Amino acid sequence: MNRTIGSKWIKTEVLQTNPYIANHIPETAIFTEQHLKDMLQKYGMVFVKPVHGGGGNGVIRVSKEGEKYSFTKMSHTYSFSNYKSMYRSLAKNKLRRTYLIQQGITLARMKGRPIDYRVKFVKKETEWKITAMLGRHARKGLVITNVCKGGTLLKCREALRRSLPHIDARVKQQEMRKLTRTCTVLLEERFPGIGELGFDYGLDHSGKIWILEVNTRPQ
């Protein structure tokens, strides 16, 4: 049996207790009008996503440029001249459930489209093993990379080399493996019974690894 933990917020809170892991987690807050305004002021771009859910469903990118605001839902971008009008429209467009806000990370790209990485970690009897490390290349016009939304899978090292040719792809893979194992020790201690994890990692243009999400029921 594999225990599943649906709340992205609870998993984030647990992972943030470890300073090494916390350095790789984008700033995250529960969605409120004021939190969104503050984080846009600080970062210029954020993602809002349902606390429960997967497959990229309900994920929206929100941006601030000068005094103008916009948000992108799937392939549609909506622009506004002020925060209030943007927020009213956003509130109508998001799903009717609890959301969180995540610091926007500008991911490295291939052909102008973002790419991130899925590492699947499975417990077989008493030992955890990495069963997959793959790059996920977003479909043209989308800001999310999920395969169920048209994203394309690539070998991890190929994706790293093509999107960040100035970094050592082998070293980055090793870093992902270390993060995966360190996170799993913490999560298993807090949530006994988990047996399958899907780590979603993003790399920015400097090559820093960010933990975008951890799934206990990876697709």
Backbone torsions as a table, in degrees:
resi	resn	phi	psi	omega
1	MET	NA	138.9	178.7
2	ASN	-114.2	117.1	178.4
3	ARG	-71.3	136.9	177.9
4	THR	-114.7	141.2	178.3
5	ILE	-120.3	108.4	-172.4
6	GLY	-78.3	-30.4	-171.6
7	SER	-77.3	116.1	174.8
8	LYS	-62.9	-34.6	-177.3
9	TRP	-65.7	-45.7	-179.6
10	ILE	-62.9	-43.1	179.7
11	LYS	-64.6	-38.9	178.8
12	THR	-63.8	-43.3	179.9
13	GLU	-60.1	-41.4	179.9
14	VAL	-64.9	-47.3	-177.5
15	LEU	-65.0	-31.3	-178.6
16	GLN	-69.9	-11.1	179.4
17	THR	-74.0	-14.8	178.5
18	ASN	-101.4	117.5	-175.4
19	PRO	-58.6	-37.5	179.0
20	TYR	-63.3	-46.1	179.3
21	ILE	-68.8	-42.1	-176.4
22	ALA	-57.5	-30.9	179.3
23	ASN	-65.6	-16.3	-178.9
24	HIS	-106.5	6.3	-178.9
25	ILE	-104.0	124.6	175.1
26	PRO	-59.9	147.4	176.4
27	GLU	-55.6	135.4	-174.6
28	THR	-134.9	140.2	178.8
29	ALA	-144.6	155.3	173.2
30	ILE	-68.1	141.5	-175.9
31	PHE	-68.8	120.6	166.3
32	THR	-142.2	163.8	179.6
33	GLU	-59.1	-42.8	-177.6
34	GLN	-72.6	-40.7	177.6
35	HIS	-60.3	-41.4	179.5
36	LEU	-63.1	-45.0	179.7
37	LYS	-61.1	-44.7	-178.5
38	ASP	-64.4	-43.2	-177.1
39	MET	-72.4	-32.2	174.2
40	LEU	-66.7	-37.6	177.5
41	GLN	-63.8	-36.4	-176.2
42	LYS	-80.1	-41.6	-171.1
43	TYR	-113.6	-19.9	-179.8
44	GLY	81.9	-24.7	179.4
45	MET	-151.7	134.4	178.5
46	VAL	-140.1	166.4	170.6
47	PHE	-115.5	136.5	170.8
48	VAL	-109.6	136.1	-176.0
49	LYS	-146.8	149.2	178.9
50	PRO	-61.2	141.1	176.3
51	VAL	-61.9	-36.6	175.9
52	HIS	-114.8	135.9	177.6
53	GLY	136.2	167.1	-178.9
54	GLY	-153.2	-173.5	178.6
55	GLY	70.8	13.9	-178.9
56	GLY	78.9	3.2	-177.9
57	ASN	-67.7	128.0	176.8
58	GLY	84.0	-2.0	-178.4
59	VAL	-74.8	131.5	-177.8
60	ILE	-133.4	133.0	174.3
61	ARG	-93.6	132.9	-179.5
62	VAL	-122.3	134.2	-174.7
63	SER	-132.0	153.3	175.1
64	LYS	-129.4	125.7	175.1
65	GLU	-129.8	108.7	-174.7
66	GLY	64.0	-123.0	178.3
67	GLU	-100.8	7.1	-178.3
68	LYS	-103.9	149.7	-176.9
69	TYR	-129.1	155.2	175.8
70	SER	-154.6	159.7	169.4
71	PHE	-141.1	149.0	-178.4
72	THR	-119.2	122.8	176.9
73	LYS	-119.7	116.0	-171.1
74	MET	55.0	-121.0	-176.7
75	SER	-99.9	6.4	-176.0
76	HIS	-106.3	129.0	177.0
77	THR	-112.6	134.0	-179.4
78	TYR	-118.6	132.0	-175.1
79	SER	-115.4	149.6	-174.7
80	PHE	-144.4	153.7	-177.1
81	SER	-89.4	-10.3	-179.8
82	ASN	-154.2	165.0	-174.8
83	TYR	-66.3	-43.6	-176.0
84	LYS	-57.8	-47.3	-178.2
85	SER	-68.0	-36.4	176.6
86	MET	-63.2	-46.3	-176.5
87	TYR	-63.4	-40.9	179.5
88	ARG	-60.8	-43.1	179.7
89	SER	-69.4	-41.0	178.6
90	LEU	-60.3	-43.3	-179.1
91	ALA	-60.4	-31.8	178.7
92	LYS	-78.2	-28.9	-175.3
93	ASN	-86.6	-24.7	-178.0
94	LYS	-80.2	157.5	179.8
95	LEU	-65.2	154.6	-178.2
96	ARG	-82.9	73.3	178.2
97	ARG	-157.2	173.5	-179.9
98	THR	-71.2	136.0	179.9
99	TYR	-118.4	161.3	167.4
100	LEU	-122.8	163.2	178.8
101	ILE	-115.1	132.0	-178.6
102	GLN	-124.1	130.8	174.5
103	GLN	-45.1	130.2	-179.3
104	GLY	-75.6	126.5	175.4
105	ILE	-105.3	125.6	176.6
106	THR	-81.6	103.6	-173.8
107	LEU	-75.4	150.1	170.6
108	ALA	-59.0	151.7	-172.0
109	ARG	-128.3	158.6	168.5
110	MET	-126.8	129.5	-179.8
111	LYS	53.9	34.1	177.8
112	GLY	79.3	2.9	-177.8
113	ARG	-116.5	140.4	-176.2
114	PRO	-66.9	153.4	176.9
115	ILE	-135.0	138.8	172.2
116	ASP	-133.4	-171.7	-169.6
117	TYR	-135.5	140.5	174.4
118	ARG	-114.1	124.3	173.8
119	VAL	-114.6	120.4	-179.8
120	LYS	-100.7	127.3	-175.1
121	PHE	-124.3	121.2	-172.7
122	VAL	-125.8	137.6	177.1
123	LYS	-90.2	119.1	178.6
124	LYS	-113.0	107.1	-172.0
125	GLU	62.5	-103.1	-178.5
126	THR	-112.3	0.8	-173.3
127	GLU	-119.5	135.0	176.3
128	TRP	-86.4	137.7	179.2
129	LYS	-136.3	140.7	172.7
130	ILE	-77.1	121.7	-178.2
131	THR	-105.7	-11.9	177.9
132	ALA	-161.0	140.9	170.7
133	MET	-137.4	109.3	-172.4
134	LEU	-135.5	147.8	170.5
135	GLY	-88.2	147.6	177.2
136	ARG	-125.2	115.8	-174.7
137	HIS	-100.8	122.1	-175.8
138	ALA	-61.6	146.0	172.4
139	ARG	-66.1	147.8	-180.0
140	LYS	-54.6	129.7	177.6
141	GLY	92.5	-7.1	-178.9
142	LEU	-110.0	154.4	177.3
143	VAL	-101.5	-6.1	177.1
144	ILE	-107.7	152.2	-171.6
145	THR	-106.3	-2.4	-172.7
146	ASN	-52.2	134.9	-179.7
147	VAL	-62.2	-35.4	179.7
148	CYS	-67.9	-11.8	176.2
149	LYS	-108.3	17.1	175.4
150	GLY	101.8	3.5	177.1
151	GLY	-66.2	156.0	-177.2
152	THR	-111.0	136.3	178.7
153	LEU	-88.4	141.6	175.1
154	LEU	-136.5	159.9	171.8
155	LYS	-62.7	140.9	-173.8
156	CYS	-55.5	-50.8	-175.2
157	ARG	-66.8	-36.7	177.3
158	GLU	-62.7	-43.9	-179.8
159	ALA	-63.6	-41.6	178.7
160	LEU	-63.2	-45.2	-177.9
161	ARG	-65.4	-38.4	-176.4
162	ARG	-78.1	-32.1	-178.2
163	SER	-90.4	-27.6	-178.6
164	LEU	-136.7	70.9	-174.6
165	PRO	-64.1	-16.6	-177.5
166	HIS	-87.2	-3.2	-179.8
167	ILE	-108.0	166.4	177.0
168	ASP	-89.0	106.1	-175.6
169	ALA	-61.0	-37.3	-179.1
170	ARG	-63.6	-42.0	179.0
171	VAL	-64.0	-40.5	-179.9
172	LYS	-65.9	-37.1	175.7
173	GLN	-62.6	-41.1	177.9
174	GLN	-62.3	-39.6	178.3
175	GLU	-63.5	-42.0	178.2
176	MET	-61.8	-41.8	179.6
177	ARG	-62.9	-43.0	179.8
178	LYS	-63.7	-44.6	178.2
179	LEU	-60.8	-43.4	-179.2
180	THR	-59.2	-46.9	-178.5
181	ARG	-67.7	-40.9	-179.4
182	THR	-65.5	-43.7	178.0
183	CYS	-62.7	-40.1	-176.0
184	THR	-65.9	-39.6	176.9
185	VAL	-57.3	-45.1	-178.7
186	LEU	-67.2	-45.1	-178.1
187	LEU	-67.5	-40.0	-179.6
188	GLU	-68.0	-33.7	177.2
189	GLU	-65.3	-39.8	-178.4
190	ARG	-81.7	-32.5	-176.3
191	PHE	-126.7	74.4	179.7
192	PRO	-56.8	139.0	177.8
193	GLY	106.5	-11.1	175.7
194	ILE	-68.9	145.0	-177.9
195	GLY	-141.1	-0.5	-178.6
196	GLU	-151.6	125.4	-177.6
197	LEU	-132.4	142.6	173.8
198	GLY	-121.0	113.3	-179.2
199	PHE	-95.4	127.0	174.9
200	ASP	-103.7	114.4	-179.0
201	TYR	-112.0	144.6	171.8
202	GLY	-124.3	146.1	175.8
203	LEU	-115.3	130.9	175.8
204	ASP	-83.6	-176.1	-173.2
205	HIS	-69.0	-18.6	176.4
206	SER	-83.9	-10.7	-178.1
207	GLY	95.3	2.1	178.0
208	LYS	-68.6	137.9	178.9
209	ILE	-89.8	132.1	177.2
210	TRP	-119.2	137.4	175.2
211	ILE	-86.8	107.6	-177.9
212	LEU	-83.3	-32.3	-177.1
213	GLU	-172.6	152.3	171.9
214	VAL	-127.3	124.6	-176.8
215	ASN	-108.5	136.4	174.6
216	THR	-97.1	-0.2	174.2
217	ARG	-137.7	64.2	-172.8
218	PRO	-65.2	140.3	179.5
219	GLN	-83.5	NA	NA
